[in-house]
Amino acid sequence: MTPEEERLLLRRFEPVVKYTKGEQFFPIDIEQYIRACSLWVQRPNRYPLRLLPEGELTPERLAEPRNHGFDAIYYLKFIEPLNVTEIARHRIREGLTRKSDQVFRAGPGRLARVGYGSRFVDALFSLSLLARGRVPGDTALAASIAYLEMLKENEKYCYYGRVVEQSDWIVLQYWFFYTYNNWRSGYVGANDHEGDWEMICIYLYRDDEEQAHPEWVAYASHDFSGDDLRRRWDDEELEKVGEHPVVYAGAGSHASYFQEGEYLAEIELPFLTPVIRFTRRLQVFWEKNILPYDHRKSADGETGLIFSIFRVPFVDYARGEGLGIGPQQEKVWSEPEIISNPPAWVSQYRGLWGLFAQDPFAGENAPAGPMYNRDGTVRQAWYDPLGWAGLDKVPPPQERLSLIQARRTEIKADISNIEAQIEEKSRELHKMGIELASMRGFPHLRDARDLQQAKINALSKELDQLLKQSAMDESSLETLHLYAERIKAGERSPVRAHIRRAHHPTTSESIRLNKLAEIWAAVSIGIMMFSFILLAVFARDFLIYGIASVISVIVFVEASFRGQITRFISSITVGLAVVSGLVIFVEFFWAIVVAAVLVSGGYIMWENIRELRR
């Protein structure tokens, strides 16, 4: 495919990106950003070293080879924090000039949208920011001022396009670069960091006339990957302006979503991964074996009990009522730069595109470029865009019938081979059975008979497996035939059959919380901690009972605010019944065993006597 053909395809399907009102950063030309940055290197146990000052850096110089050791981390530094006078001056000017319809207003408190356990982990996460590497809060203000100056110099909204052909798919990648991610400081999100790369993919296939048609779209959202990221072109959830998919960008985070709204993003802390796995298993066991049926999984797959207590809750505001960029929008895209054959600044620079904050969780560190992860390894979205969106197992539509026929031919060959083995092993088994029968009545052949019986058992098991495989292959042949007939008739698979856990915006009903509930969510963790201290100081003899009482009261109040009293009482009742049953079983173990044996013996006698009377 020629560069001009790539450019035409990218322009034909280029997305429309809609932002939340109050968004301060939009996709920019990386050359403007690079010129405003200095280049640094961080080596273990040393102070950072500036390699190139601001104003001297270019994309070409960024890609120059450097050697400061295997543990060196290269990074850009975009901005210096403002001093108090500069902050005050800007805030006053902003208050006088900003229009009210440009100001972001948060919805209901994020903590009120999640359970008590998640709020407790959130408190730990907030405390960890005091000890972790983090980007100073006033850096976001300095970055917004610098970005506005860039817009005054050259107002340009751009993306970097890449076209990849993989397994008969044509993948269009649209990469967007933002000078800053102010999710934490601007929208009470998880992190702030300099530099931010985001991306979406559109997957095309060619028909028999070599015309390209869109089939799938996948949007990058934080660090997720897999089937849940993509939607089929005919999915009603995918909004389009003509042939241009609509992307709703999260405020500050710039994560991409298919629908406008407010998304609850629950981030797992790496060191809690083993605990999270255990709670998931516990949730599955509780759902399947203990919880009442009407409180089990609902139609949308969400469980009655949510054991996400070890995730930190944040809200991604992707409302889409702010600036729109793209076809038929307030702003349009400039001519894209094609990076299919990656330029040196993409392929040679493996460092970070902003400040290295030395955050052990990496959330406050700037990201690497479109080709690399923070650790310098190649991104899956770059080297395997199909696998990144779970499409590596999905063939293009025009190949399905031929692949079905090829698979049916393979299965028929397997069946023929298996049938030959079945016939051979059946004859062998008959011979071995005859030989075993001939040994009866000859005690001196006992060992030989036992050995022959073992061989017969092994061969019989092999034959059973072959017969089972043959039956399965016959079923596969039939299902493939029916599938091919449905495809010929124009039938398509369900549009969302691939989705396991769809990420939908929070509904207005679920966040319709009164002010008292929001206040409770904000103070409940502090109340619990103060209560524990008071108990430890003034009622140490009753500490266990006091803690249990405090937790019970808090859980009861929590359930009341969420309208889940019935579910809470039901779960408590089931839990108490299980505990009571265990206590009774332990206390009266032998009596229960004796009673069980007597009942079992009486039942067996009764059944046998009934059989005699027939």
N, C-alpha and C positions, 0 to 999 in steps of 0.2 A: 504494500500500500504506500503510495507516494505521500510526502508531507502535505500536499494540497488536498488530497483525498481525506487524510486524517483531520485537517483543519475544517473541511466542510462537514464531516460527520460530527465533530465536536460542536460546531456552531449550530448544526441542525437540532441537536438534543440538549444544548446547554441549559442548565437548571435555572429556575427562579428561586432565589433565596429570600425568605421573608424573616425579618428580625423583630424582636420585642421593642416596644417603645422605651426609649432611654438607652438603647445599646450605643456604646461609645466607640467600638472598633469594628472595621469592615475590611474585607479582603484587599490587600495592597500589593503593589509591585515590590518584589523582594529587593530590587536594586536600591530603592529609596531607603528601605530599612537597613540594608547592609552598610550604606554610606553613613548612616547615623550611629552605627555601632563601633565598638572597639573589640578586638580579639584577644582572648585571655587563655591561659593554660593553668590548670590546677594539678599539681603533683602531690603524692602522699606526703604528709607531714611537712609541707612547705607552704609559704604564702603564695597566693595567686600571682602570676607573672603576666603583665600586659605585653602582648607580642606586636600589636598594631594599634595605634591610637584612632580615635574617632576621626572620620574624614579621610583616612588613608586606605580604608578597606573597600575592596571591590569584589564582585563575584569571582573574578579571575584570581585575585590574591587569596581569597578565602579557600580556594581549592588547591593552593600550593602545598606540596608535601612538607611535612614537619616531623621531627623525631625528638620527642621528649620522654621516651620510654613507654613501656606497655601500659603502665598505670596512669598515664597522663589523660586528663579530660580537657578537651578544648571547648570553649564556649564563647558566645557573643555577649556583650553587655550593652544593652540598649539605652538605659537611662539611669541617672542618679536621683535619689530621693530629693524632694524639695525641702527647703528650710521652712520654719514656722511663718516667716513673713510672706514668702511666696505662696504658701498654702492659703493664708488668710486673704491675700490679694485676689487669688483666683476664685475662692469661694464667694467673695463679695461680688466680683464681676459676673460669676455664673448665676448668682441669685438675682441679679438685675436684668440679665439678658435672656436667660432660659425661659422658654414658654412653658406654661403649665401642662399643655398637651404633649410635651416632650419628656416629661418626668416619669420615671418608672415608679410604680406603686405595687408593693408586694401583696400577695393574697393572704389567706389565713396562715398563721404561723406553721412553719414546717414541722416543729416538734409535736404539734397537736394532731398531725396526720399519721403518726406512728405510735407504736406501743411503748410501754414504760421501759422495757429492756433496751430498746434502741436509743431512747433518750439518755439512759445511763452510759451507754457506750459513746454516745455523742459527747457527753461531758468529759469522758476520758480523752476523746479525740481532741477536744478544745484545749484541755490541759497539755496534751502532747505538743501542741503548736508552740508552747512557751519554751520547750526544750529542743524542738526540731529546728532544722534549717528552714527558714521561711522568707518569702519576699516581703519587705517592709510595706505596710499598708499604703503609705503616701507615694509609693512608687507607681501605683495605678493612676493617681492623679497626674504625676509627672508624665507618664506614658500617654495619657489622653491629651495633654497639652502638646506634646511632641507630635502626636498623630494629627491633631488639627492643623499644626503648622505644615505637615506634609501635604495635607489635602489642599491647603491654600497654595502651596507651591505647584502641585500637580494633582488635581482631583481625578483619580483613576481607580476603577474597581476591576480587578482582574482575577483570572484563575490560570492555573498551569495544567495543560491538557496532555494526557498520555493515552495512546491507543495500543492495546495489546491483543494479539491473536493467540488464543490458547484453546486447544481441544475443540476446534471448529466454532468457538465463540469469538466474537469481537467485543473487547472490553474497553469502554470509554471511561477513563478516570479523570475526575475534575478535582484538582488540588487547590485549596484556598489557604492563604497565609494571612494571619492576623498579628499585629505587632504586640498584642497583649491579651492575656486571659485574666479578666478581673471577676471571676465567678465568686470568689470568697469575699473580697472587699466590696463588691458592688451588689451582690445578690445573695449573700449568706450561703455561698456554696462551699465546695470542698477545698479549692485551692486557687491561688494566684500564681501566674508565672509569665515571664517574658516570652514572646513568640508563641505561636499556636498554629499548627498545621491540621487542617480538616480535609475530608475527602468524601466523595460519593462515586459510585460506579453505576454505569448503565451497560447491560449485557445485550448484545445484538446477535442475530443469526442471519445467514444468507439463505434465500429461497433458491429454487431451481434456476431462476433467472439472474442469480447473483445480486439481488436487491437486498439491502440490509433492513431488518425489522427489529424493533425493541421487544424484548421478552421479560427481562427482570431489571429491577433497580435495587441497589443496596446502599444504605446510608451509614457512614461511620458514626458511632455514638460512644464516646469515651474509649475504653480499651476493649470493648466487646467484639466478638466475631461469631460467625456461624449462621445458621438458617434464619434465626429470628431477625437478622438485619435486613433481609430482603423482602420485596413485595413484587408480585407479578404485574406486568404492565396493565392487565385488565382488572386489577384489584381496585375496588371502589375506594379503599383507604388511600390509594396513591392519587393525589391531586395533580392535575396537569393543566398547563396553559398551552393549548395546541399539543405539540410534541415535546414540550418542556416540563419535566417533573418539578413539582414545587417542594422546596425544602424549608422546614421551619427550624431556624437556628436557635439554640438555647442562649439565653441572655448571659453574656460573660463567658460561658463555657464554649459556645459555638458548636456544641454537639448537634447532630442533625436528626430531625424527626419527621415522620410522614404526616402528622396531624398537628394542628395548632392546639395549644393548651399548656397545662402545667404538669410536669412529669416528676414523680417521686423517684429519685435516684438513690438507691441504698448501696453504699460502697463498703466492701468487705475489707477489714484490716488484715494484712498478710499473716501476722503472728497468731491470729485467731482462727486460721483455716481448719486445724484439726477439731476445734470445738464446734465450728460451723457444720462440718461433716457429721459429727455425732448428733447434733440437734436435728439435722435433716433426717437421719435414720430414725431418730426418736419420733419425729413428726409423722413419718410414713407408718410406723408401727401403731402410733396412737390413732391415726386416721382410719387404718384398716381394721383394727382389732378392738378398739375400746370406745371411740367416740360414737355417739348416737348417729344413725344413718342420715338424718336430716341436717346434721352439722358437718357432714363430710364434704368431699369436693363438690363444688358447685359446677354449673354448666360451663363456665369459662375456665375451669381448671384451677381456680384459686381455692385454697384449703380453708376449712373452718378455723383452724388454729394456725397462727403464723409464728413460726419459730425463727424470725429474722432479727432476733434480739441482739445479734452480734454484728449487725451492719449499722453504719452511720448514715442517718437520713439527710438528704438534701433535696431541694426543689430545683428543677431545671425549668425556667420560664421560657417557653417557646410559643408565645402568644401570636406572633405574626402580625400585630397591628402597627408595627413600626415601619422602618424603611424597607422597600423591596428592591432587589437588584436582579435584573434579567429582562428578557423580552416582555414588552408591554408593562414595564414597571417604571417607577419614578427614576431609577438609575439603571443604566445598561452596562453590560460587560464590555471592556475594551478588547482589542484583538488578542486572542490567547497566545501564550508562548507554548510551543509544543516541546515536551520533554520525553517523547517516546525513545529517542536515542539520547539518553540523559546527558545533559551538559556537565561540565566538571564540577560546578557548585552542588550538583545533585549527587554525583557518583563518588567524588573524591573527598568531600568534607563530611566526616562522620561525627563531628562534634554537635554541641547543643546550639539551638538557635535563640539563645537568650541566657539569662543568668543561671549559673550552677549554684543553687542555694544550699547544697549539701544536705538535702532532706533525705533521711534514710528510707522514707516511704516513696520518694521520687515525685510525689504529687506537686511539690513546689519548684522542682527543677524544670527548666525549659525542655521542650521536646527536641528530638533530632529532626533532620530533614525528611522529605517524603520517602526516601529510600531506606532509611535506617531507624532502628529502635535506639533508645537512650544508651544502651550498652554497646552500640556499634554493629550489632547484627542486623541482617536485612529483614525488613518488615515482611510479614506474610502477605499483606495487601499488595506489596510490590512484586514479589517473586511468584506468588500464587493467588491472584485475585479471585479465581474460581473457588479455591478451597477456603479463602477468607470468608466468603459469603455462603459456604456450604453448597456451592454449585458444581463441585468436582464430580459429583455422582449423578448429575442431571445432564443428559445429552440435549443438543439443540433440537427443536421440533422436527426439522426436516430429516433427521437421522433416526428417529424413533422406530419407524416401521422396519427399516433395514437392520437395525440392531436387534429388534424382536425376532426377525427371521433368522439372523445369525445365531442368536441364542437358542432358538428352537432347534436349529440344525445341530448345534453342539449337544443339546440335551438328548436329541434322538440318537446321536452317536454314543453318548454315555449309556443310554438305555440298552442299545444293542450290545454294548460291551458287558453291561451288567447282566443281561439275560444270558449271554454265553457263559459267564461265570456261574450264574445260578444253576444252569443246566449241568455244568461240569461238577460243581460241588454237590448237587443233588445226587448224581450218579455215584460220586465218591462216598457220600453219606449212606446210600443204600448198600454199597459194598461193605462198608465198615459195620453196618447194622447186621448184615448177614454173618459176617465174621464173628461179631460179638455173640449172636444167637448160637453159633456153632460151639461156643466155649461152655455153654451151660452144661452142668453135670460132670465137669472135669475139675475137681478141687485143685489139682496141681497147676492149673492155668489161672488161679485167682489173681496173681500179680499182673499177668498179661491182660486179663479181663479188665482189671481196674485201669490199666494204662489205656486200653482201647476205649473204655467208657469216657475217660478224660479227653481223648482225641475227638470222640463223637460230640461231646459237649462243646468243645471249642469250635469244631466245624459247624455245628448247628447254630452257634451264636453268630459266626461269620455269615452263614446263609440268611439268618434273620435280618442282619444289618443290610445285606444286599437287597432283600425283598422290601425292606422299609425304604431304602434309597430309591428303588425302582418305583414304588408307589408315590413317593414325594416328587420324583421327576415327572411322572405322568400327570400329577396335579399341576406342576409348574407349566407343563406343555399346554394344559387346558386353560390356565389363567392367562398365559401369554397370548394364546389364540383369542380369547375373549377381549383382552386389552387391545390387541391389534384391531379387532372389529370395532371397538368403541372409538379408537382413533380415526379409523376410516370413516366412521359415521359423523366425525366432527366433534365428538365429545372430548372435554378436557377434564383433567383431574381437578379436585376442589382447589380453589384459588389459595387457600391458606392451610392446605394439608401439611405443609412443611414446617409450620410454626408450632413451637412447643410452648413458649411463654411470650406472648405478644406484649410489647410495652405500649400501653395506651395512656393517654393523658388522664389525670384525675378528674372524675366526674364532679359536676357542681354539687350534686347531692352528698357525695362523700366528704366534701370539704366545707359543707355548710355548718360550721361550728360557731357556737356563740362565744362572746368575748371571755366569759368565765372559763370555758374549756381551754382557750388559748393561754389564759393566765395560769391555769392549773398546770398545763404542759410546761410552762416556763419555770415554775417554782417547785414542781413536785420532787425533782431530784434533790434540790437543796433541802426541802422539808424532810425527806428520808434521811439524809446525811446528818442534819441537826438532831433528828429524833434519836438516831443511833448513839450520838455523842451524849445526849442528855441521859439516855438509859445507862450508858457505860459509867457516867459520873454519879448519878443520883439513885439508880436502881440496879446496881450490878448483880444483886442476888436474883433478880427476875429478868436477867438480860435475854435469855432464850425466849421466854414467853413474851417479853416486851417486843423483841424483834419480829416474832411471828405475828403479834397483834398489829404492829405498824404496817407490815407488809400486807396483811389481810385488809386493813382499812384502805390502804393506797390502791390495792387491786380492785376493791369494791367501788371506790370513787372513780377509778379509771374506767371500769365497765359501765358505770352510770353515765358518764359523759359521752361514751361511745354508743349508748343505746344497746349494750350487749349484756344486760342483766340476765336475761333468760339463758343465753348461751353460757354465761359465767356460772350461774347456779347449776345448770345442767352438767357442766364440766366438773364443778366442785363435787356434785352429787356422785357422779361416776367415779371420780378419784377417791372419795371417801369410801364408796362401796368396795372398790378394789383393795384399798388399805385394810378395811374391816375384814374382808374375806381372807386376806393374807394373815392377819392377826388370829382369826378364828382357826385357820388351818394350822398355824404353828402351835397354838395353845392346846388344840384337841387333835393333834396329829394321829396318835395311835387309836383314839376312839374313832376317828374318821376312817382309818385303814381297816379296823375291825368291822365297822358298819359296811364299808364298801365290799369287803370279802363276803360277808353274810348275804348282802343283797345280791351280789353276783352269783353266789352258790345257789341261792333260792331261785333266781331267774333261770339258771341253767337247768335245775331239776324240773321246774315248771315246763320249760320248753320240751325237755326230753319226754316227760309224762304225756304232754299233749300229742307228741309224735306217736307214742304207743297206742293212744286211743283212736287214731285215725284208721 
